[in-house]
Amino acid sequence: MSAELTTLTLASVLQVFQFVVYATLANRELGPGFTMSPRDRPPSREMSTRTARLGRAYENHIEWLLLFAIAVGVTELSGQNSALTAICAWIYLAARILYVPAYALGWRPWRSVIWAVGFLATTMMLLAALV
């Protein structure tokens, strides 16, 4: 398996891990009465700041995994795999891993810097496929 596909697979596993952690904490804090409901009403109590942040980090991962998957797909299908695209893929994965604690712990401005590194790595992969 190429480095790009390996990192895509690991990023997907990270997404599963993020979901399990977030869902477990949210269920514990909000109670199964709310989390198993159709959620027609807001919860009767708020989640903790950290759990809410973990939820937002998870949602961010869902949004940006698609662009990374496109970059990997384009790279693989065009046969443009290179040392550069492999390095970019590993940088993206490292940034996504670091993003979780950065968001959960409220690291400013590092959360945004880490996000930007992952975004730039993905963009570089897309541009490399065009060359």
MIROTI-609719 format. One record per atom (N, C-alpha, C): residue number from 1; residue in one letter; atom name; z, y, x. Coordinates in steps of 0.1 Angstrom, whole numbers, plus 5000, padded with zeros to 4 digits. Layout:
residues N
+-----+------+------+------+------+------+
| pos | code | site |   zz |   yy |   xx |
+-----+------+------+------+------+------+
| NUM |    a |   CA |    Z |    Y |    X |
...
+-----+------+------+------+------+------+
***
This chain:
residues 131
+-----+------+------+------+------+------+
| pos | code | site |   zz |   yy |   xx |
+-----+------+------+------+------+------+
|   1 |    m |    N | 5000 | 4988 | 5009 |
|   1 |    m |   CA | 5000 | 5000 | 5000 |
|   1 |    m |    C | 5000 | 5012 | 5009 |
|   2 |    s |    N | 4992 | 5022 | 5005 |
|   2 |    s |   CA | 4992 | 5034 | 5013 |
|   2 |    s |    C | 5005 | 5042 | 5012 |
|   3 |    a |    N | 5007 | 5051 | 5022 |
|   3 |    a |   CA | 5019 | 5060 | 5021 |
|   3 |    a |    C | 5019 | 5068 | 5009 |
|   4 |    e |    N | 5008 | 5073 | 5004 |
|   4 |    e |   CA | 5007 | 5081 | 4992 |
|   4 |    e |    C | 5011 | 5073 | 4980 |
|   5 |    l |    N | 5006 | 5061 | 4979 |
|   5 |    l |   CA | 5011 | 5053 | 4967 |
|   5 |    l |    C | 5025 | 5048 | 4968 |
|   6 |    t |    N | 5030 | 5046 | 4980 |
|   6 |    t |   CA | 5044 | 5042 | 4982 |
|   6 |    t |    C | 5053 | 5054 | 4978 |
|   7 |    t |    N | 5049 | 5066 | 4982 |
|   7 |    t |   CA | 5058 | 5077 | 4978 |
|   7 |    t |    C | 5057 | 5080 | 4963 |
|   8 |    l |    N | 5046 | 5078 | 4957 |
|   8 |    l |   CA | 5045 | 5079 | 4943 |
|   8 |    l |    C | 5054 | 5069 | 4936 |
|   9 |    t |    N | 5054 | 5057 | 4940 |
|   9 |    t |   CA | 5062 | 5047 | 4935 |
|   9 |    t |    C | 5077 | 5051 | 4936 |
|  10 |    l |    N | 5081 | 5055 | 4948 |
|  10 |    l |   CA | 5094 | 5059 | 4951 |
|  10 |    l |    C | 5098 | 5071 | 4943 |
|  11 |    a |    N | 5089 | 5080 | 4941 |
|  11 |    a |   CA | 5092 | 5092 | 4933 |
|  11 |    a |    C | 5094 | 5088 | 4918 |
|  12 |    s |    N | 5087 | 5078 | 4914 |
|  12 |    s |   CA | 5089 | 5073 | 4900 |
|  12 |    s |    C | 5103 | 5066 | 4899 |
|  13 |    v |    N | 5106 | 5058 | 4909 |
|  13 |    v |   CA | 5120 | 5052 | 4909 |
|  13 |    v |    C | 5131 | 5063 | 4909 |
|  14 |    l |    N | 5128 | 5074 | 4917 |
|  14 |    l |   CA | 5138 | 5085 | 4916 |
|  14 |    l |    C | 5139 | 5090 | 4902 |
|  15 |    q |    N | 5128 | 5092 | 4895 |
|  15 |    q |   CA | 5128 | 5097 | 4881 |
|  15 |    q |    C | 5137 | 5088 | 4873 |
|  16 |    v |    N | 5135 | 5075 | 4874 |
|  16 |    v |   CA | 5143 | 5065 | 4867 |
|  16 |    v |    C | 5158 | 5067 | 4870 |
|  17 |    f |    N | 5161 | 5068 | 4883 |
|  17 |    f |   CA | 5175 | 5070 | 4887 |
|  17 |    f |    C | 5181 | 5083 | 4881 |
|  18 |    q |    N | 5173 | 5094 | 4882 |
|  18 |    q |   CA | 5178 | 5107 | 4876 |
|  18 |    q |    C | 5181 | 5105 | 4861 |
|  19 |    f |    N | 5172 | 5098 | 4854 |
|  19 |    f |   CA | 5174 | 5096 | 4840 |
|  19 |    f |    C | 5187 | 5089 | 4837 |
|  20 |    v |    N | 5189 | 5078 | 4845 |
|  20 |    v |   CA | 5201 | 5070 | 4842 |
|  20 |    v |    C | 5214 | 5078 | 4845 |
|  21 |    v |    N | 5214 | 5085 | 4856 |
|  21 |    v |   CA | 5226 | 5093 | 4859 |
|  21 |    v |    C | 5228 | 5104 | 4848 |
|  22 |    y |    N | 5218 | 5111 | 4845 |
|  22 |    y |   CA | 5219 | 5122 | 4835 |
|  22 |    y |    C | 5223 | 5116 | 4821 |
|  23 |    a |    N | 5216 | 5106 | 4817 |
|  23 |    a |   CA | 5219 | 5100 | 4804 |
|  23 |    a |    C | 5233 | 5094 | 4803 |
|  24 |    t |    N | 5238 | 5088 | 4814 |
|  24 |    t |   CA | 5251 | 5083 | 4814 |
|  24 |    t |    C | 5262 | 5094 | 4813 |
|  25 |    l |    N | 5260 | 5105 | 4821 |
|  25 |    l |   CA | 5269 | 5116 | 4820 |
|  25 |    l |    C | 5268 | 5123 | 4807 |
|  26 |    a |    N | 5256 | 5125 | 4802 |
|  26 |    a |   CA | 5255 | 5132 | 4789 |
|  26 |    a |    C | 5261 | 5124 | 4778 |
|  27 |    n |    N | 5259 | 5111 | 4778 |
|  27 |    n |   CA | 5265 | 5102 | 4768 |
|  27 |    n |    C | 5280 | 5102 | 4768 |
|  28 |    r |    N | 5285 | 5103 | 4780 |
|  28 |    r |   CA | 5300 | 5103 | 4782 |
|  28 |    r |    C | 5306 | 5116 | 4777 |
|  29 |    e |    N | 5298 | 5127 | 4780 |
|  29 |    e |   CA | 5304 | 5141 | 4776 |
|  29 |    e |    C | 5301 | 5144 | 4761 |
|  30 |    l |    N | 5290 | 5140 | 4756 |
|  30 |    l |   CA | 5286 | 5144 | 4742 |
|  30 |    l |    C | 5290 | 5133 | 4732 |
|  31 |    g |    N | 5292 | 5121 | 4737 |
|  31 |    g |   CA | 5296 | 5110 | 4728 |
|  31 |    g |    C | 5283 | 5103 | 4722 |
|  32 |    p |    N | 5284 | 5090 | 4720 |
|  32 |    p |   CA | 5273 | 5083 | 4715 |
|  32 |    p |    C | 5269 | 5087 | 4701 |
|  33 |    g |    N | 5279 | 5092 | 4693 |
|  33 |    g |   CA | 5276 | 5097 | 4680 |
|  33 |    g |    C | 5265 | 5107 | 4680 |
|  34 |    f |    N | 5265 | 5116 | 4690 |
|  34 |    f |   CA | 5254 | 5126 | 4691 |
|  34 |    f |    C | 5242 | 5121 | 4698 |
|  35 |    t |    N | 5244 | 5114 | 4709 |
|  35 |    t |   CA | 5233 | 5110 | 4717 |
|  35 |    t |    C | 5224 | 5099 | 4710 |
|  36 |    m |    N | 5230 | 5092 | 4701 |
|  36 |    m |   CA | 5222 | 5081 | 4694 |
|  36 |    m |    C | 5217 | 5087 | 4680 |
|  37 |    s |    N | 5220 | 5099 | 4677 |
|  37 |    s |   CA | 5216 | 5105 | 4665 |
|  37 |    s |    C | 5202 | 5111 | 4666 |
|  38 |    p |    N | 5196 | 5115 | 4655 |
|  38 |    p |   CA | 5183 | 5122 | 4656 |
|  38 |    p |    C | 5183 | 5136 | 4661 |
|  39 |    r |    N | 5196 | 5141 | 4664 |
|  39 |    r |   CA | 5198 | 5154 | 4670 |
|  39 |    r |    C | 5192 | 5165 | 4662 |
|  40 |    d |    N | 5195 | 5165 | 4649 |
|  40 |    d |   CA | 5190 | 5175 | 4640 |
|  40 |    d |    C | 5199 | 5188 | 4642 |
|  41 |    r |    N | 5211 | 5186 | 4647 |
|  41 |    r |   CA | 5220 | 5197 | 4649 |
|  41 |    r |    C | 5224 | 5198 | 4664 |
|  42 |    p |    N | 5228 | 5209 | 4668 |
|  42 |    p |   CA | 5233 | 5210 | 4682 |
|  42 |    p |    C | 5246 | 5202 | 4684 |
|  43 |    p |    N | 5249 | 5198 | 4696 |
|  43 |    p |   CA | 5261 | 5190 | 4698 |
|  43 |    p |    C | 5273 | 5198 | 4694 |
|  44 |    s |    N | 5284 | 5191 | 4691 |
|  44 |    s |   CA | 5297 | 5198 | 4687 |
|  44 |    s |    C | 5304 | 5203 | 4700 |
|  45 |    r |    N | 5300 | 5198 | 4711 |
|  45 |    r |   CA | 5306 | 5203 | 4724 |
|  45 |    r |    C | 5295 | 5204 | 4734 |
|  46 |    e |    N | 5297 | 5212 | 4744 |
|  46 |    e |   CA | 5288 | 5215 | 4755 |
|  46 |    e |    C | 5289 | 5204 | 4766 |
|  47 |    m |    N | 5278 | 5202 | 4772 |
|  47 |    m |   CA | 5278 | 5194 | 4785 |
|  47 |    m |    C | 5284 | 5203 | 4796 |
|  48 |    s |    N | 5289 | 5196 | 4806 |
|  48 |    s |   CA | 5294 | 5204 | 4817 |
|  48 |    s |    C | 5282 | 5210 | 4824 |
|  49 |    t |    N | 5285 | 5220 | 4832 |
|  49 |    t |   CA | 5274 | 5228 | 4839 |
|  49 |    t |    C | 5267 | 5218 | 4848 |
|  50 |    r |    N | 5274 | 5209 | 4855 |
|  50 |    r |   CA | 5267 | 5200 | 4864 |
|  50 |    r |    C | 5258 | 5190 | 4857 |
|  51 |    t |    N | 5262 | 5185 | 4846 |
|  51 |    t |   CA | 5254 | 5176 | 4838 |
|  51 |    t |    C | 5242 | 5183 | 4833 |
|  52 |    a |    N | 5244 | 5195 | 4828 |
|  52 |    a |   CA | 5232 | 5203 | 4822 |
|  52 |    a |    C | 5222 | 5205 | 4834 |
|  53 |    r |    N | 5227 | 5208 | 4845 |
|  53 |    r |   CA | 5218 | 5211 | 4857 |
|  53 |    r |    C | 5211 | 5198 | 4860 |
|  54 |    l |    N | 5218 | 5186 | 4860 |
|  54 |    l |   CA | 5211 | 5174 | 4863 |
|  54 |    l |    C | 5200 | 5171 | 4853 |
|  55 |    g |    N | 5202 | 5175 | 4840 |
|  55 |    g |   CA | 5192 | 5174 | 4830 |
|  55 |    g |    C | 5180 | 5182 | 4833 |
|  56 |    r |    N | 5183 | 5195 | 4837 |
|  56 |    r |   CA | 5171 | 5204 | 4841 |
|  56 |    r |    C | 5164 | 5199 | 4853 |
|  57 |    a |    N | 5171 | 5193 | 4863 |
|  57 |    a |   CA | 5164 | 5188 | 4875 |
|  57 |    a |    C | 5156 | 5176 | 4871 |
|  58 |    y |    N | 5160 | 5168 | 4861 |
|  58 |    y |   CA | 5153 | 5156 | 4857 |
|  58 |    y |    C | 5140 | 5161 | 4849 |
|  59 |    e |    N | 5141 | 5171 | 4841 |
|  59 |    e |   CA | 5130 | 5176 | 4833 |
|  59 |    e |    C | 5120 | 5183 | 4843 |
|  60 |    n |    N | 5125 | 5189 | 4853 |
|  60 |    n |   CA | 5116 | 5195 | 4863 |
|  60 |    n |    C | 5108 | 5184 | 4871 |
|  61 |    h |    N | 5115 | 5173 | 4873 |
|  61 |    h |   CA | 5108 | 5162 | 4880 |
|  61 |    h |    C | 5097 | 5156 | 4871 |
|  62 |    i |    N | 5100 | 5155 | 4858 |
|  62 |    i |   CA | 5090 | 5150 | 4849 |
|  62 |    i |    C | 5077 | 5159 | 4849 |
|  63 |    e |    N | 5080 | 5172 | 4849 |
|  63 |    e |   CA | 5069 | 5182 | 4849 |
|  63 |    e |    C | 5060 | 5181 | 4862 |
|  64 |    w |    N | 5066 | 5180 | 4873 |
|  64 |    w |   CA | 5059 | 5181 | 4886 |
|  64 |    w |    C | 5054 | 5167 | 4891 |
|  65 |    l |    N | 5060 | 5156 | 4886 |
|  65 |    l |   CA | 5055 | 5143 | 4891 |
|  65 |    l |    C | 5041 | 5141 | 4886 |
|  66 |    l |    N | 5037 | 5147 | 4875 |
|  66 |    l |   CA | 5023 | 5146 | 4871 |
|  66 |    l |    C | 5013 | 5152 | 4881 |
|  67 |    l |    N | 5016 | 5164 | 4886 |
|  67 |    l |   CA | 5007 | 5170 | 4896 |
|  67 |    l |    C | 5007 | 5162 | 4909 |
|  68 |    f |    N | 5018 | 5157 | 4913 |
|  68 |    f |   CA | 5018 | 5148 | 4925 |
|  68 |    f |    C | 5010 | 5135 | 4922 |
|  69 |    a |    N | 5012 | 5129 | 4911 |
|  69 |    a |   CA | 5004 | 5117 | 4907 |
|  69 |    a |    C | 4989 | 5120 | 4908 |
|  70 |    i |    N | 4985 | 5132 | 4903 |
|  70 |    i |   CA | 4971 | 5136 | 4904 |
|  70 |    i |    C | 4967 | 5137 | 4918 |
|  71 |    a |    N | 4975 | 5143 | 4926 |
|  71 |    a |   CA | 4971 | 5145 | 4941 |
|  71 |    a |    C | 4970 | 5131 | 4947 |
|  72 |    v |    N | 4979 | 5122 | 4944 |
|  72 |    v |   CA | 4978 | 5108 | 4950 |
|  72 |    v |    C | 4966 | 5101 | 4945 |
|  73 |    g |    N | 4963 | 5102 | 4932 |
|  73 |    g |   CA | 4951 | 5096 | 4926 |
|  73 |    g |    C | 4938 | 5101 | 4932 |
|  74 |    v |    N | 4937 | 5114 | 4933 |
|  74 |    v |   CA | 4925 | 5120 | 4939 |
|  74 |    v |    C | 4924 | 5116 | 4953 |
|  75 |    t |    N | 4935 | 5116 | 4961 |
|  75 |    t |   CA | 4934 | 5112 | 4975 |
|  75 |    t |    C | 4930 | 5098 | 4976 |
|  76 |    e |    N | 4936 | 5089 | 4968 |
|  76 |    e |   CA | 4932 | 5075 | 4969 |
|  76 |    e |    C | 4918 | 5072 | 4964 |
|  77 |    l |    N | 4914 | 5078 | 4953 |
|  77 |    l |   CA | 4901 | 5075 | 4947 |
|  77 |    l |    C | 4889 | 5081 | 4956 |
|  78 |    s |    N | 4892 | 5092 | 4962 |
|  78 |    s |   CA | 4882 | 5098 | 4971 |
|  78 |    s |    C | 4882 | 5092 | 4985 |
|  79 |    g |    N | 4891 | 5084 | 4988 |
|  79 |    g |   CA | 4892 | 5078 | 5001 |
|  79 |    g |    C | 4896 | 5088 | 5012 |
|  80 |    q |    N | 4902 | 5099 | 5008 |
|  80 |    q |   CA | 4906 | 5110 | 5017 |
|  80 |    q |    C | 4920 | 5108 | 5023 |
|  81 |    n |    N | 4925 | 5096 | 5023 |
|  81 |    n |   CA | 4938 | 5094 | 5029 |
|  81 |    n |    C | 4938 | 5097 | 5043 |
|  82 |    s |    N | 4948 | 5104 | 5048 |
|  82 |    s |   CA | 4948 | 5108 | 5062 |
|  82 |    s |    C | 4963 | 5109 | 5066 |
|  83 |    a |    N | 4965 | 5112 | 5079 |
|  83 |    a |   CA | 4979 | 5114 | 5084 |
|  83 |    a |    C | 4984 | 5127 | 5076 |
|  84 |    l |    N | 4976 | 5137 | 5074 |
|  84 |    l |   CA | 4981 | 5149 | 5067 |
|  84 |    l |    C | 4985 | 5145 | 5053 |
|  85 |    t |    N | 4977 | 5138 | 5045 |
|  85 |    t |   CA | 4981 | 5135 | 5031 |
|  85 |    t |    C | 4993 | 5126 | 5031 |
|  86 |    a |    N | 4995 | 5117 | 5041 |
|  86 |    a |   CA | 5007 | 5108 | 5041 |
|  86 |    a |    C | 5019 | 5117 | 5044 |
|  87 |    i |    N | 5018 | 5126 | 5054 |
|  87 |    i |   CA | 5029 | 5135 | 5057 |
|  87 |    i |    C | 5033 | 5144 | 5045 |
|  88 |    c |    N | 5023 | 5149 | 5038 |
|  88 |    c |   CA | 5025 | 5157 | 5026 |
|  88 |    c |    C | 5032 | 5149 | 5015 |
|  89 |    a |    N | 5028 | 5137 | 5014 |
|  89 |    a |   CA | 5034 | 5128 | 5003 |
|  89 |    a |    C | 5049 | 5126 | 5007 |
|  90 |    w |    N | 5052 | 5123 | 5019 |
|  90 |    w |   CA | 5066 | 5121 | 5023 |
|  90 |    w |    C | 5074 | 5133 | 5022 |
|  91 |    i |    N | 5068 | 5145 | 5025 |
|  91 |    i |   CA | 5075 | 5158 | 5023 |
|  91 |    i |    C | 5078 | 5160 | 5009 |
|  92 |    y |    N | 5068 | 5157 | 5000 |
|  92 |    y |   CA | 5071 | 5159 | 4986 |
|  92 |    y |    C | 5083 | 5150 | 4981 |
|  93 |    l |    N | 5083 | 5137 | 4985 |
|  93 |    l |   CA | 5094 | 5129 | 4981 |
|  93 |    l |    C | 5107 | 5134 | 4987 |
|  94 |    a |    N | 5108 | 5138 | 4999 |
|  94 |    a |   CA | 5120 | 5143 | 5005 |
|  94 |    a |    C | 5125 | 5155 | 4997 |
|  95 |    a |    N | 5115 | 5164 | 4994 |
|  95 |    a |   CA | 5119 | 5176 | 4986 |
|  95 |    a |    C | 5125 | 5172 | 4973 |
|  96 |    r |    N | 5118 | 5163 | 4966 |
|  96 |    r |   CA | 5123 | 5159 | 4953 |
|  96 |    r |    C | 5137 | 5152 | 4954 |
|  97 |    i |    N | 5140 | 5145 | 4964 |
|  97 |    i |   CA | 5153 | 5139 | 4966 |
|  97 |    i |    C | 5163 | 5150 | 4968 |
|  98 |    l |    N | 5160 | 5159 | 4977 |
|  98 |    l |   CA | 5169 | 5170 | 4980 |
|  98 |    l |    C | 5171 | 5180 | 4968 |
|  99 |    y |    N | 5161 | 5181 | 4959 |
|  99 |    y |   CA | 5162 | 5190 | 4948 |
|  99 |    y |    C | 5173 | 5186 | 4938 |
| 100 |    v |    N | 5176 | 5173 | 4937 |
| 100 |    v |   CA | 5186 | 5169 | 4927 |
| 100 |    v |    C | 5200 | 5175 | 4931 |
| 101 |    p |    N | 5205 | 5172 | 4943 |
| 101 |    p |   CA | 5218 | 5178 | 4946 |
| 101 |    p |    C | 5217 | 5193 | 4947 |
| 102 |    a |    N | 5206 | 5199 | 4952 |
| 102 |    a |   CA | 5205 | 5213 | 4952 |
| 102 |    a |    C | 5206 | 5220 | 4939 |
| 103 |    y |    N | 5200 | 5213 | 4929 |
| 103 |    y |   CA | 5201 | 5219 | 4915 |
| 103 |    y |    C | 5216 | 5216 | 4910 |
| 104 |    a |    N | 5220 | 5204 | 4911 |
| 104 |    a |   CA | 5233 | 5200 | 4906 |
| 104 |    a |    C | 5245 | 5209 | 4911 |
| 105 |    l |    N | 5244 | 5212 | 4924 |
| 105 |    l |   CA | 5254 | 5220 | 4931 |
| 105 |    l |    C | 5251 | 5235 | 4931 |
| 106 |    g |    N | 5240 | 5239 | 4925 |
| 106 |    g |   CA | 5237 | 5253 | 4924 |
| 106 |    g |    C | 5234 | 5260 | 4937 |
| 107 |    w |    N | 5227 | 5253 | 4946 |
| 107 |    w |   CA | 5224 | 5259 | 4959 |
| 107 |    w |    C | 5213 | 5270 | 4957 |
| 108 |    r |    N | 5217 | 5282 | 4960 |
| 108 |    r |   CA | 5208 | 5294 | 4959 |
| 108 |    r |    C | 5206 | 5299 | 4973 |
| 109 |    p |    N | 5195 | 5303 | 4977 |
| 109 |    p |   CA | 5182 | 5301 | 4971 |
| 109 |    p |    C | 5176 | 5288 | 4974 |
| 110 |    w |    N | 5183 | 5279 | 4980 |
| 110 |    w |   CA | 5178 | 5266 | 4986 |
| 110 |    w |    C | 5171 | 5258 | 4976 |
| 111 |    r |    N | 5176 | 5257 | 4963 |
| 111 |    r |   CA | 5169 | 5250 | 4953 |
| 111 |    r |    C | 5155 | 5254 | 4952 |
| 112 |    s |    N | 5153 | 5267 | 4951 |
| 112 |    s |   CA | 5139 | 5272 | 4949 |
| 112 |    s |    C | 5131 | 5269 | 4962 |
| 113 |    v |    N | 5137 | 5270 | 4973 |
| 113 |    v |   CA | 5129 | 5268 | 4986 |
| 113 |    v |    C | 5125 | 5253 | 4987 |
| 114 |    i |    N | 5134 | 5244 | 4983 |
| 114 |    i |   CA | 5131 | 5230 | 4983 |
| 114 |    i |    C | 5120 | 5227 | 4973 |
| 115 |    w |    N | 5121 | 5233 | 4961 |
| 115 |    w |   CA | 5110 | 5231 | 4951 |
| 115 |    w |    C | 5097 | 5236 | 4957 |
| 116 |    a |    N | 5097 | 5247 | 4963 |
| 116 |    a |   CA | 5084 | 5253 | 4969 |
| 116 |    a |    C | 5079 | 5244 | 4980 |
| 117 |    v |    N | 5087 | 5238 | 4988 |
| 117 |    v |   CA | 5082 | 5229 | 4998 |
| 117 |    v |    C | 5075 | 5217 | 4992 |
| 118 |    g |    N | 5081 | 5211 | 4981 |
| 118 |    g |   CA | 5074 | 5200 | 4974 |
| 118 |    g |    C | 5061 | 5204 | 4968 |
| 119 |    f |    N | 5061 | 5216 | 4962 |
| 119 |    f |   CA | 5049 | 5221 | 4955 |
| 119 |    f |    C | 5038 | 5224 | 4966 |
| 120 |    l |    N | 5041 | 5230 | 4977 |
| 120 |    l |   CA | 5031 | 5232 | 4987 |
| 120 |    l |    C | 5026 | 5219 | 4993 |
| 121 |    a |    N | 5035 | 5209 | 4995 |
| 121 |    a |   CA | 5030 | 5197 | 5000 |
| 121 |    a |    C | 5020 | 5190 | 4991 |
| 122 |    t |    N | 5023 | 5191 | 4978 |
| 122 |    t |   CA | 5013 | 5186 | 4968 |
| 122 |    t |    C | 5000 | 5193 | 4968 |
| 123 |    t |    N | 5001 | 5206 | 4969 |
| 123 |    t |   CA | 4989 | 5215 | 4969 |
| 123 |    t |    C | 4981 | 5212 | 4981 |
| 124 |    m |    N | 4987 | 5210 | 4993 |
| 124 |    m |   CA | 4980 | 5206 | 5005 |
| 124 |    m |    C | 4973 | 5193 | 5003 |
| 125 |    m |    N | 4979 | 5183 | 4996 |
| 125 |    m |   CA | 4972 | 5170 | 4994 |
| 125 |    m |    C | 4959 | 5173 | 4986 |
| 126 |    l |    N | 4961 | 5181 | 4975 |
| 126 |    l |   CA | 4949 | 5183 | 4967 |
| 126 |    l |    C | 4938 | 5190 | 4975 |
| 127 |    l |    N | 4942 | 5200 | 4983 |
| 127 |    l |   CA | 4931 | 5207 | 4991 |
| 127 |    l |    C | 4925 | 5197 | 5002 |
| 128 |    a |    N | 4933 | 5189 | 5007 |
| 128 |    a |   CA | 4928 | 5179 | 5017 |
| 128 |    a |    C | 4918 | 5170 | 5011 |
| 129 |    a |    N | 4920 | 5167 | 4998 |
| 129 |    a |   CA | 4910 | 5158 | 4992 |
| 129 |    a |    C | 4897 | 5165 | 4990 |
| 130 |    l |    N | 4897 | 5178 | 4989 |
| 130 |    l |   CA | 4884 | 5185 | 4987 |
| 130 |    l |    C | 4876 | 5187 | 5000 |
| 131 |    v |    N | 4882 | 5185 | 5011 |
| 131 |    v |   CA | 4876 | 5187 | 5024 |
| 131 |    v |    C | 4868 | 5175 | 5029 |
+-----+------+------+------+------+------+
***
